[in-house]
Amino acid sequence: MNVRPSHAYLSPRHNGQHGFAKLLLVMVMLAAVLCLGAYMLLQRWLEQPVHQESAAIRFEVAKGASMSEVAYQLAQQSGYGTPQLLTLFARYRGAATRIRAGEYDIPPQATPAEFLEVLVAGKVVSYPLTIIEGWTFQQMFSAIEQHAALTKTITAAGDVMARLGRPDEHPEGRFYPDTYLVTKGQSDVELLEQAYQRMSSELATAWAARQEELPLKSPYEALILASIIEKETSVDDEREQIAGVFIRRLQKGMRLQTDPTVIYGIGASYDGNITRAHLRQDTPYNTYTRGGLTPTPIALPGRRSLQAAVNPAAGSSLYFVATGTGDGRHYFSQSLAEHNRAVSRYLANQRRGNR
């Protein structure tokens, strides 16, 4: 009797293939577990803040710094533990080459993605610098010199216009008074150019809207008159009246006889007390001894003074004097006799105020 061999018998080759398939399945499952674990760790890392402070931290990116340098700087500053992973993540997101230099405030609980968004957006910290209406150019230059955020490249006030490419222009009155936002490392030249362009624009706008038949030959003469108005009053609704007095005096050939021009001509030796001797001391800026406008502006005028200079109020007053009541206002007179009486009242008010 012939007995056939059982089909349950497997060859060594078949057994080897079956074992390999099982090993492959285990390896795939292990890889899946590892990938899932890595994904979960990555998700947890993406949700972790880049610093543990309860308030924003100030973080500075140096000009030309690489993403790797930024990441290690963050680690040193805040104790951030995975700078290498942050660098890889930034490269993956395409942010590594788009970060911008400057100072940043990194908010609390900022994630790695949010940290990179701040640096790529370039929303750097800004510092205000206020140029006050009525300041002289020298006062403005001193404020710029003292501002900590600006990089100083101009060592002397007399070099400013040459550095701006306008060596033939006098700097007084050429810069618009306002609050400017500057960033750390920004140059003084950049700020001055911005203020210069603002004044040029404001002056052009005012000049284009000027009244007809003014005794002003150019926008620069309007700038000069605006600077005198700026120094005469801080009361906005008086600026047009004061402009009217000066315009009528120019039309009649009368001297302006305004104290701020005398003070400007005296310069650094002025001690805060103007005297009759000062009024008689002839300088190019003394409008008691000389007719017409001063050779240059005497201060930085604001928009209201620019507008007033070319749109003076109608009227017949030729004189004005402070009331002396402490509100900064003036009394306007048509005749010298009326003006003299107003001066007497001003002096009396001053004496009462000094008691």
C-alpha positions as CSV (number, residue, x, y, z in Angstrom):
1,M,0.0,0.0,0.0
2,N,1.4,3.3,-1.1
3,V,1.2,6.2,1.5
4,R,1.2,9.8,0.1
5,P,3.2,12.5,2.0
6,S,1.1,15.0,4.1
7,H,0.5,18.5,2.6
8,A,1.0,20.0,6.0
9,Y,4.6,19.7,5.6
10,L,6.3,23.1,4.7
11,S,9.6,23.5,3.1
12,P,12.3,25.5,4.9
13,R,12.0,28.1,2.3
14,H,8.3,28.6,3.0
15,N,8.9,28.8,6.7
16,G,11.5,31.5,6.1
17,Q,9.1,33.6,4.1
18,H,6.4,33.3,6.8
19,G,8.9,34.4,9.5
20,F,10.1,37.4,7.4
21,A,6.5,38.5,6.9
22,K,5.8,38.4,10.6
23,L,9.0,40.3,11.3
24,L,8.1,42.9,8.7
25,L,4.7,43.4,10.2
26,V,6.2,43.9,13.7
27,M,8.7,46.4,12.3
28,V,5.9,48.3,10.5
29,M,3.8,48.3,13.7
30,L,6.9,49.5,15.7
31,A,7.6,52.2,13.1
32,A,3.9,53.3,13.3
33,V,4.1,53.5,17.1
34,L,7.4,55.4,16.9
35,C,5.9,57.8,14.3
36,L,2.8,58.3,16.4
37,G,5.0,58.9,19.5
38,A,7.2,61.4,17.5
39,Y,4.1,63.2,16.2
40,M,2.7,63.5,19.7
41,L,6.0,64.8,21.0
42,L,6.2,67.2,18.1
43,Q,2.7,68.5,18.8
44,R,3.5,68.9,22.5
45,W,6.7,70.8,21.5
46,L,4.8,73.0,19.2
47,E,2.5,74.0,22.1
48,Q,5.3,74.7,24.5
49,P,6.1,78.4,25.1
50,V,9.6,79.6,24.1
51,H,9.9,81.4,27.5
52,Q,8.4,80.9,30.9
53,E,8.1,84.6,32.0
54,S,4.7,85.9,32.9
55,A,5.2,89.1,30.9
56,A,6.7,89.8,27.5
57,I,10.5,89.5,27.1
58,R,12.6,91.9,25.1
59,F,14.5,90.0,22.4
60,E,16.9,91.5,19.9
61,V,17.9,90.0,16.6
62,A,21.3,91.3,15.5
63,K,21.7,92.5,11.9
64,G,22.8,89.5,9.8
65,A,22.2,86.9,12.5
66,S,21.4,83.4,11.3
67,M,18.4,81.4,12.5
68,S,20.7,79.1,14.4
69,E,22.3,82.0,16.1
70,V,18.9,83.4,17.0
71,A,17.8,80.1,18.4
72,Y,20.8,79.7,20.6
73,Q,20.5,83.3,21.7
74,L,16.9,82.5,22.8
75,A,18.2,79.5,24.7
76,Q,20.8,81.6,26.6
77,Q,18.3,84.4,27.4
78,S,15.2,82.4,28.4
79,G,16.5,78.9,29.1
80,Y,14.8,77.5,26.0
81,G,15.8,73.9,25.7
82,T,15.6,72.9,22.1
83,P,17.3,75.5,19.9
84,Q,18.3,72.9,17.3
85,L,14.7,71.8,16.8
86,L,13.6,75.4,16.6
87,T,16.2,76.0,13.8
88,L,14.9,72.9,11.9
89,F,11.3,74.0,12.3
90,A,12.1,77.5,11.0
91,R,13.8,76.0,8.0
92,Y,10.8,73.7,7.4
93,R,8.4,76.6,7.6
94,G,10.6,78.7,5.3
95,A,11.0,81.3,8.0
96,A,14.8,80.9,8.6
97,T,15.8,83.3,5.9
98,R,12.9,85.8,6.5
99,I,13.6,86.9,10.0
100,R,14.3,90.6,10.4
101,A,16.8,92.3,12.6
102,G,15.6,94.5,15.4
103,E,14.1,94.5,18.9
104,Y,11.0,92.5,19.7
105,D,8.6,92.0,22.6
106,I,7.9,88.2,22.7
107,P,4.6,87.8,24.5
108,P,4.1,85.3,27.3
109,Q,3.1,81.8,26.2
110,A,4.3,82.4,22.7
111,T,4.8,79.1,20.9
112,P,7.7,78.4,18.5
113,A,5.4,79.2,15.5
114,E,4.3,82.5,17.1
115,F,7.8,83.4,18.0
116,L,8.8,83.0,14.3
117,E,5.8,85.0,13.2
118,V,6.9,87.9,15.3
119,L,10.4,87.9,13.8
120,V,9.2,87.5,10.2
121,A,6.6,90.2,10.5
122,G,9.2,92.6,11.6
123,K,7.0,94.3,14.2
124,V,10.0,95.8,16.1
125,V,9.8,97.8,19.3
126,S,9.6,101.5,18.6
127,Y,10.6,104.4,20.8
128,P,8.9,107.8,20.6
129,L,10.9,111.0,19.9
130,T,8.9,114.2,20.2
131,I,10.0,117.3,18.4
132,I,8.1,120.1,20.1
133,E,6.5,123.0,18.1
134,G,8.5,126.2,18.7
135,W,11.7,124.4,19.4
136,T,14.8,125.8,17.7
137,F,16.8,123.6,15.4
138,Q,19.5,123.3,18.1
139,Q,17.0,122.1,20.7
140,M,15.8,119.5,18.2
141,F,19.3,118.4,17.5
142,S,20.1,118.1,21.2
143,A,17.1,115.8,21.7
144,I,18.2,113.6,18.8
145,E,21.7,113.4,20.3
146,Q,20.3,112.3,23.6
147,H,17.9,109.7,22.3
148,A,19.2,106.3,23.3
149,A,17.7,104.2,20.4
150,L,19.2,106.2,17.6
151,T,22.6,105.5,16.1
152,K,24.5,108.8,16.0
153,T,26.4,109.5,12.7
154,I,26.3,113.3,12.9
155,T,28.7,114.9,15.4
156,A,27.9,118.5,14.9
157,A,24.6,120.4,14.2
158,G,26.4,122.4,11.5
159,D,26.9,119.2,9.5
160,V,23.2,118.2,9.3
161,M,22.2,119.9,6.0
162,A,25.3,118.6,4.2
163,R,24.5,115.1,5.4
164,L,21.0,115.5,4.0
165,G,22.4,116.6,0.7
166,R,21.2,120.2,1.0
167,P,24.4,122.1,2.1
168,D,23.1,125.5,0.9
169,E,20.0,125.4,3.1
170,H,19.8,126.9,6.6
171,P,18.5,124.2,9.0
172,E,16.2,126.4,11.1
173,G,12.6,125.7,10.6
174,R,13.1,123.0,8.1
175,F,12.0,120.0,10.3
176,Y,8.4,119.3,11.2
177,P,7.6,119.1,14.9
178,D,5.8,115.9,15.7
179,T,6.2,112.6,17.6
180,Y,8.2,110.1,15.5
181,L,8.6,106.4,16.3
182,V,12.2,105.2,15.9
183,T,13.7,101.8,16.2
184,K,16.9,100.8,17.9
185,G,19.8,101.2,15.6
186,Q,17.9,103.6,13.3
187,S,20.3,106.4,12.1
188,D,19.9,110.1,13.0
189,V,20.1,110.9,9.3
190,E,17.1,108.7,8.6
191,L,15.0,110.5,11.2
192,L,16.1,113.9,10.1
193,E,15.3,113.2,6.5
194,Q,11.8,112.0,7.6
195,A,11.2,115.2,9.6
196,Y,12.6,117.3,6.7
197,Q,10.2,115.7,4.2
198,R,7.3,116.1,6.5
199,M,7.9,119.9,6.8
200,S,8.4,120.2,3.0
201,S,5.0,118.5,2.5
202,E,3.2,120.5,5.1
203,L,4.6,123.8,3.8
204,A,3.7,122.9,0.2
205,T,0.1,122.1,1.3
206,A,-0.2,125.4,3.2
207,W,1.3,127.4,0.4
208,A,-1.1,125.9,-2.2
209,A,-4.1,127.1,-0.1
210,R,-2.7,130.6,0.5
211,Q,-4.8,133.8,0.2
212,E,-4.2,136.0,-2.8
213,E,-2.1,139.2,-2.7
214,L,0.0,138.3,0.4
215,P,3.3,140.2,0.8
216,L,5.1,136.8,0.8
217,K,7.2,136.0,-2.3
218,S,7.8,132.3,-1.6
219,P,7.0,129.3,0.5
220,Y,10.2,130.0,2.4
221,E,9.0,133.4,3.4
222,A,5.8,131.8,4.6
223,L,7.9,129.4,6.7
224,I,9.8,132.3,8.2
225,L,6.5,134.1,9.2
226,A,5.0,130.9,10.5
227,S,8.0,130.4,12.8
228,I,7.5,133.9,14.2
229,I,3.8,133.2,14.8
230,E,4.8,130.0,16.5
231,K,7.0,131.8,19.0
232,E,4.4,134.5,19.7
233,T,1.5,132.4,20.9
234,S,0.6,128.9,22.0
235,V,-3.2,129.8,21.7
236,D,-4.4,128.2,18.5
237,D,-7.3,130.6,17.9
238,E,-5.0,133.6,18.1
239,R,-2.6,132.5,15.4
240,E,-4.6,133.9,12.5
241,Q,-5.0,137.2,14.3
242,I,-1.3,137.5,14.9
243,A,-0.6,136.6,11.3
244,G,-3.0,139.4,10.3
245,V,-1.1,141.9,12.3
246,F,2.2,140.9,10.8
247,I,0.8,140.8,7.2
248,R,-0.6,144.3,7.6
249,R,2.6,145.6,9.0
250,L,4.5,144.1,6.0
251,Q,2.0,145.6,3.6
252,K,2.4,149.1,5.2
253,G,6.2,148.8,5.4
254,M,6.1,148.8,9.2
255,R,8.7,146.9,11.2
256,L,7.4,143.7,12.8
257,Q,8.9,144.6,16.2
258,T,8.5,141.1,17.7
259,D,10.5,140.1,20.7
260,P,11.1,136.4,19.7
261,T,13.2,137.6,16.8
262,V,15.3,139.7,19.0
263,I,15.8,136.8,21.4
264,Y,16.8,134.5,18.6
265,G,19.4,137.1,17.4
266,I,20.9,137.4,20.9
267,G,21.5,133.6,20.9
268,A,23.0,131.7,23.8
269,S,23.8,134.8,25.8
270,Y,20.1,135.5,26.4
271,D,19.3,135.0,30.1
272,G,15.5,135.0,29.9
273,N,15.0,138.7,30.5
274,I,14.6,140.9,27.5
275,T,15.6,144.6,28.0
276,R,15.4,147.8,26.1
277,A,19.1,147.5,25.4
278,H,18.3,144.1,23.7
279,L,15.7,145.8,21.5
280,R,18.3,148.4,20.4
281,Q,21.0,145.7,19.8
282,D,21.2,145.3,16.1
283,T,21.4,141.8,14.7
284,P,20.1,140.3,11.4
285,Y,17.2,139.0,13.4
286,N,16.2,142.2,15.3
287,T,12.9,143.3,13.8
288,Y,13.0,146.5,15.9
289,T,16.1,147.7,14.1
290,R,15.4,146.1,10.7
291,G,12.5,145.9,8.3
292,G,10.8,142.9,6.7
293,L,11.1,139.3,7.7
294,T,14.1,137.7,9.4
295,P,16.7,136.1,7.1
296,T,15.7,132.6,8.2
297,P,13.0,131.0,10.4
298,I,13.6,131.3,14.2
299,A,11.9,128.1,15.2
300,L,10.1,124.9,14.0
301,P,6.5,125.9,13.3
302,G,3.6,123.5,13.5
303,R,0.7,123.0,11.1
304,R,-1.6,125.7,12.6
305,S,1.1,128.3,12.3
306,L,1.9,127.4,8.7
307,Q,-1.7,127.7,7.8
308,A,-2.1,131.0,9.7
309,A,0.9,132.5,8.0
310,V,-0.8,132.2,4.6
311,N,-4.4,132.6,5.7
312,P,-4.3,135.6,8.1
313,A,-7.5,136.9,9.8
314,A,-8.9,140.1,8.3
315,G,-9.0,143.1,10.5
316,S,-7.3,146.4,11.2
317,S,-5.2,145.7,14.3
318,L,-1.5,146.6,14.0
319,Y,-0.3,145.8,17.6
320,F,-0.7,143.2,20.2
321,V,0.6,142.5,23.7
322,A,0.2,139.7,26.2
323,T,-2.7,140.3,28.6
324,G,-0.5,139.2,31.5
325,T,-3.4,137.3,33.1
326,G,-1.6,133.9,32.8
327,D,-3.8,132.4,30.0
328,G,-1.3,133.1,27.2
329,R,-3.7,135.4,25.4
330,H,-3.0,138.8,23.8
331,Y,-4.8,142.1,23.5
332,F,-5.0,143.5,19.9
333,S,-5.0,147.2,19.1
334,Q,-5.5,149.3,16.1
335,S,-3.6,152.4,17.2
336,L,-0.4,153.0,19.1
337,A,-2.2,154.9,21.8
338,E,-4.5,152.0,22.4
339,H,-1.5,149.7,22.4
340,N,0.3,151.8,24.9
341,R,-2.6,151.5,27.3
342,A,-2.7,147.7,26.8
343,V,1.0,147.6,27.6
344,S,0.4,149.5,30.8
345,R,-2.4,147.0,31.8
346,Y,0.0,144.2,31.0
347,L,2.7,145.6,33.3
348,A,0.2,146.2,36.1
349,N,-1.0,142.6,35.8
350,Q,2.6,141.4,35.9
351,R,3.3,143.4,39.1
352,R,0.2,142.0,40.7
353,G,1.2,138.5,39.7
354,N,4.7,138.9,41.2
355,R,3.5,140.0,44.6
